[in-house]
Every structure is written in structure tokens, then in C-alpha cells.
Amino acid sequence: MSLPVVAIVGRPNVGKSTLFNRLSGERIAIVEDQPGITRDRIYSKSDWNGREFHLIDTGGLDFDENDEILRHIQSQVELALAEADVILFITNGREGVTPGDEEVAQLLHRTKKPVIVAVNKVDDPKHANETYDFYRLGFGDVVGISSIHGTGTGDLLDILVSYFPDHKDEEFDEDTIRVSLIGRPNVGKSSLVNAILGEERVIVSPIAGTTRDAIDTPFEHEGQSFVLVDTAGLRKRGKVYESVEKYSVIRALKSIERSDVCLIVLDAERGIAEQDKRIAGYAHEAGCASIFLVNKWDAIEKDDKTMKRFQDKIRQEFQFMPYAPILFVSAKTKQRIAKILPMVLEVAEQHAMRIPTSVLNQVLREAIATTPPPSEKGKRFRISYVTQVSVKPPTLLLFVNDPELAHFSYLRYIENQLRAAFQFYGTPVRIRLRKKNKLK
């Protein structure tokens, strides 16, 4: 299920980035008391009372048609608005309603989407009455806040989540495996879709960024239902100049969230870039099963050690995903294309695998007996019980004496022992800790 999207908009220097950082819980956006600092949209994930959502920060809207940068920022904001489910319109309570606010309001009315007016810099009760004037902008929800101190943000979030779309039933059966192809632009994702499907169902072009939106393609293979999602290429933020491509990033992230398996497409000719690791990290953090597809394998000169060297490079660069299998393919020559769907099916089954509690605890006891937990300041970390609490990805709950004593290296050891016993091929495994209550 993809998350709702919230866009923060407003004219320059009204506190959008400060509010973005407060709601996201991180200092992501650059904050400086100078108009126009935020040049491009920034994405984060936030939640309120258990409802998660994507947050988009945008540059300040200033309708000066003679300034090329401002025109670029406006196009960015309009694209963010097109993707948003709810819009947070930030204004400055100390300045009152300005002509700039009225111009922004006209733009927002045209979107026909829910808009909440947050009157910022209302950090003194004597300024509270100044919020009423903002109702004349024509929106029903007006909330006074202080993005610096956090005043009023709880009320703002309560209204915000009330506008989120209801959880909708999935369009496809529960047994359908959702597969996303993700990667940098021009690595051959669309060509791979065509090769897998065996027909020209999506546009293929050598121009980077041709695929703008995610295209869902349902199909069957040997009795198994699949949905193939061809996402827009993810490009490093600092190197994206075309605003439509920036708009595509949030869609790609949403596609990952509703996928069971991600095919992470690498370019054999161009090698591995830093952005490849970022893209793979999105899939890992979302808990998707994953497969590395090294495309264009036909285009490079090879000897008997070329594949091994590339495999070693992948394992070195993607150390956080040792579970993901690697397949060397060519969309152009169809080399090993026939192996993709059987591998997708295999990792999807592991992604949804549930292990009996008794078997889990037997493996846990053997692992602890072989290598007991280390001591920390005279106190020993102890694990008394393990149970699986969910699938997709497999999530295990360890009951322990004190979660604070757990060391990541020992938890990694436990995960490795569980993988040795149950494989969990192609899927991340989540391990959660809970303090065991003593019986009275």
C-alpha cells in the first residue's frame, strides 16, 4: 500500500523548511533566514498516530516571470501539487495576508485538492486572533502554529490525517506477486519489461528519463499471477535538471512500497554508482525482496573472471544486502531473461515464509550454545524466546532480558544463523527486541 503524499507550499521565507524538519523528525532541508534557500523539493517520511505519509518540501513561490530560477521553482511546486493528496499552505501570521499569499491561493484552488492553511510564527497567544484573517483565502481549515517551537502542530496533523485517502482494497488477488524494476535512468528497465513480457507493452527509448510514471502490467506465467511495475528512473538529486524527472522520484518510491519484489537494475557498461546504492537502500528499507539484475551484459568484453569480479564488486558496494541474488542479463539479446521470473517466484516465497515457533527456538538455542551472548559492563545479554510476528518481510521478535545490552554484531550473528537454517533467500529479515517481563 503506497503512502499518502503531503506537499508543503507557500511563498519564500514563511518557515516551510523548518516545519518540514519538525514533521519529518530530521534536519533534512537547509534552513536559513533568507528567501529562496530551498531550490528543489525534498522528500521524507513521517507519521502521526500510526498514519505514515510522504512529505514534500518545496521552494518558495514567487510569481516573478522574469526570474528563470523562480519559474523553475514554480514548475517544481506545480508538479509536487499534482502528486500530493493533501496540501499544507504555509503563511506568515506576523505579516498577515499578502498579495503573494493570494496568488498562491489562486494556484491551490485550481488543484481541487484538500488545502490546510498553517499560519506560522504564531508563537505568542496575543497573535492568535491574527489567524482569522487568513480564512479570506477561501480554505476551510486554518491553524495557527509555530514551526520553530512546535506550537499547534498537533492540531495541524490531526486535521491533516483526516484528509488521507481511505485504505483501498488491492486491485489484484492476494496471491499476485508485485514486481518493481528500479534503477537509474537509462539502465534498460523498460527494455527488460518488454523482454520479460515478450512484447512491446511500454515505450523504450535511449533518451534518459523517457518513463515518467509507473505503469502496472498484470500477466500470468506458468499459473502464477504477477504485476510488473516499470518505474521512472531514479537520478541523483543534484544531477536532476528536468523537473518532470524530479516529479517521478516520489512515484518510484511509492511503487517500491507496494511491491513484493524489486528488481534492482544495474548497468554493466557504466558500472556501479553511488546512486545505485541509494536506490537499493530504498528497497531494503521498505522490506522488499530484491534481485540485482546486471543488464547489458552482452555489451562488455569478458574473460572467465569478469562475472566473478562484477559479483565481488556488487557484494562490496551493497554490503547491507548480502541476501539479494545476482543475475547477469541482456534485454537486447534475451540472455538469461527466462531465469528472471523463476527467481522472482523463489524470493517471493521466501519473503512470505513463516517458520513454526518451535523450530525457530530450536535454532536459536543451538546458536546461543555455540556462541553465547557477550557481556557488557558485567551484565550479560540473554535471549529467552523467539517468535515470528509477520511476513513480507519475515519479522522476528526476540524476548530478551534488556534490549540495551544487545550489540548489533550479535544480532547479526543470530540473523546469519537463522539464514543458515532457513535461507530467507532474497529477502531482508527484521529482528525486533522486547524486554521479557518477570513473573511475579
Steps between C-alpha positions, in 0.01 A plus 500: 500500500656830391499783754310829472703798376498841669650804325614804701464818294501875550687813405870542594618525861179408680656198680422210267833324546491547877158335512621225264788421735271497803244269339764267353693486828827568316698801389481426127409829338745790507365768732624857475328830563528603138237467225545235232740265685298186419553455127350157438253267664626275778331178606460340839272260681304594810216364709234617739304266727601201294421654159813519287533742210751649259593864550620724216675830572490754218668824403326827576244617245572846362312582181772705330494384139828677423705281736596166346577336838165607641321364192684169550396491867139568403502209254644278775225602739229437241635149444507437874138615521404260222634209707369614841193365676491790748663845484641697795490871409744682730453873565654758736266611778715801587466643150131424447355407162727631225445529122747211467280281723199586284687395184600170661139447611377546141743228386389264779129549431559372146636168633159403646688328784468535880696803620581582863622852573771499769550852633860484618692709756199514733716421804333750732134468607446871427554423130236225491222729379710588196430155353134584431589739222642207301154347454449753222740296287204268448607182679303339781785389728723769654735412788739728687840339560861566586725278292799592719339419836252238381194687628181391324665226292300229675171663399640550150589131467160389633332693218760383249450125553121542490536578128709193417336261254340196657690175468375348177474133419778379274410482134658156470466171686702444815704230328612740226871582519573869449835565334664841452798572278704777660826668405666804357369643171602325180616172656247310288203450731239548227694270265503235775124534543455437129740206510322344798157547349615400155320789337521878462270616779694806616693772322874440467733786414877562529423845643541497879175567685249383238292309756321768703248299698466152642317270259332193654490199268318190631585166338524128576791262471463125554185552704642774724355854485746789491477878474803663341564864586740697281600802706657826391879498533634636827775755448724663757326813631788735422513384138132521414430810297176401332213568737283217368765249605499640852125448507562135409710423809211500747304272268787256484523494879125438523534214251771342716272520804227297334733240351588153622815469289731771365721432200794737553634566151871577466682602182788266410653765273486793743574300813376574852436858609423648841139551393465126438565444871244763595239340276569152639475650848142612427403140425686365803343752738155426358552131580466378141654182371767597248699371204791677331467493122822596324369608160689552171726206582537438126663840447824450695813304423533199729743236610445207732530724809290801392176378660673410826664844518165674445333279763772585750457869421125478565555321831754762599285800407170358629616345827163574659328262254702175505174304467415633151588262211677630189400423142694615193260569213460675168166649399640536147605137441255347755793339681375335825167687477322167546662465845355823639142391580598166661742695721228758579266219603768345722586820688130590531434166671789564740368853559166354610642199687380429854707280733339300786589645840632170633743468210616861536577450868690180435730684256531790746605271786763335282635838389526625859666178615759529224572870563357641825409870510780732615502685830476878521631666819454180696148438368427226250245537222255209510245385242227278639257455213436582133181509295414619152250785510456579129606429142593713197765535630540226764504680833621328816440613857768412757407507868810614690604601849607852396489641146765757598757220537451379142794558266437525127777249427332231710161568345669467160639165616151385599364611162778312320424183695132530414589553134726194509207296632212645294682681217266805465638525148456843346313658791601724790427373849384739769596427862315681777579487872261501792584492868364186664287578802594312815232285654386625838 
